[in-house]
Amino acid sequence: MNLAGKKKRKVFLFIALSAIALASLIFVFPHFEKFRKTGKIISVKNNLKNTLIIGLPADATNLIGNMAADAPTADVTSQIYDGLVRYSRNFKIVPDLAKSWKITNGGKTITFYLRKHVHWQNGDKFTAKDVLFTYRLMINPKTPTPYAAEYLKVYKAKAIGKYIFRVKYKKPYAPALSSWGLSILPEKLIKGKNLLTTKLRSHPIGTGPYEFDKWIHGYEIVLKANPHYFMGAPHIKRLIYKIVPDPSSMFLMLKSNGISYMGLSPIQFKYESGGKKFNSKFKKYIHPSLSFTFLGYNLLDPLFKSIKVRQALSYAVNKKEIIKGALLGLGVHCYGPFMPGTYFYDKNVKRYGYNPVKALRLFNQAGWHIENGVLEKDGKPFKFTVLTPQGNQERLSAAEIIQQNLKKIGIKVDIRVMEWTSLISEFIMKKKFQAVLLGFTITPDPYDNAAIFTGSNIVPKGLNFTSFNDPEINALFRKARSTFNLKKQRVYYFKIQKILAVESPYAFLYIPYAMPVVQKGIKGIKPAPAGIGYDIRKWYYGKFTD
């Protein structure tokens, strides 16, 4: 249940939303001690009328969305802030804070005409000065954001009066319009502040449908409906994000009315959520998620510098077994980072079927040989540690299958499960890892992959934490962004996919199914390509009408 795509267009590190540690249940269940001792669930009625309680498997890292790279933060901040544009339920770019726009000068100039009656949640008026300020903040080298690269391509930015904002580019920039889906921030409240210490990191003020209420770190984030939201106040008056790293605990809370909306695990979806009683209280949905899961390597580590080694690892991992065993069949193969079924997706890209014999041949070519059942080179064994986030049983199961697959060819793999925020901030973004089992969101804009696979986006400047840097791919992304000719873009993106498949900075594993479940009393849910959570503002309890 990744909601990151509903307003913003960024790529986010993704942890599947499925599950508070058992210790946290004491805050939710008044009779926790009895539950702990007897194993019996004491039903707790949700007396919070008109409140949507959303299960979140990890805490947000901060609440200034442009400064974070993880999906939990994006889920929460997308309700608080708006961009100039946003994606619709069908992935079309539609107005948000900008009521309209005009593209001129061969695509090199965009003039945004802003809405005139929008207020920040503290009552101040929103103007073009806020947009200009946000742009300048994004390009400031002192700003801790992984998204600066897109805005450094702007040649000139100008506020024309209160409600017109204009940007100019030296060259045509195809993703320009969608890039303005970033969260616009309030100049008066942030100007001159240290973004690492400002109160707005934990007490944000935006223009969005929901306002910040409170944040108990590691437990819950509470938002309340913005009664003055320019598109109309949300029907549901409170959103409570319950932070529950353990999927089983979250599921218990769902069944005891402590959660209204969560993502199910494959086991929960297939075996634990059926039956007349469950179906009378909840409605399940299933569709391919807007994310892909991968085994990513730190290319600064000598183990993974060889292309042949990375290709060998892709052949040595049994993706079919992972989908069958870890996902119970509720997922599909992934062959790259581009959204399947779109114009820019190359369905004929090189694929790595399970072939341990071929894997060993490639290892041999790279100087690695099996001695006494151990893959060695110059007397040193091939062994590494895979990091993966807490609270995702499917990903842990996938890691264990990979561990067994590689053991068969003499490779020792250790698995380290880590708390999400620590994993991202202390290991991923600082490149202190050997390999990771993670996921990224998939967006409809193929250029978003530049944030993951180009040299200019190596962390902390972007989301390229593997340090992959291929000059040809860098050039192809530049060419793709510099033309509005879709046929030319397609040629460039097909070449990028072919190179990625050969160089294998990731072993692309699978696209999991999203399996959200919602209490039946909640109405207004309309499944779409963007999922079900793209516009929670329109959800309501039975007494409201569409």
Helices and strands as residue ranges (DSSP letters): G 4-6, E 13-14, G 22-24, H 25-28, H 32-38, E 51-56, G 65-67, H 71-77, E 85-87, E 93-95, E 98-104, G 105-107, E 109-114, H 128-139, H 148-152, E 154-160, E 164-169, H 176-179, H 187-190, G 199-201, E 210-216, E 220-225, E 238-243, H 247-255, E 261-263, H 266-267, I 268-272, H 276-281, E 282-284, E 287-288, E 291-297, G 302-304, H 307-316, H 319-325, E 331-333, H 356-365, E 369-371, E 374-377, E 380-381, E 383-389, H 393-407, E 412-418, H 420-422, I 423-428, E 435-441, G 446-449, H 450-453, G 455-457, H 471-481, H 486-503, E 506-514, E 516-519, E 522-523, G 536-538, E 540-541
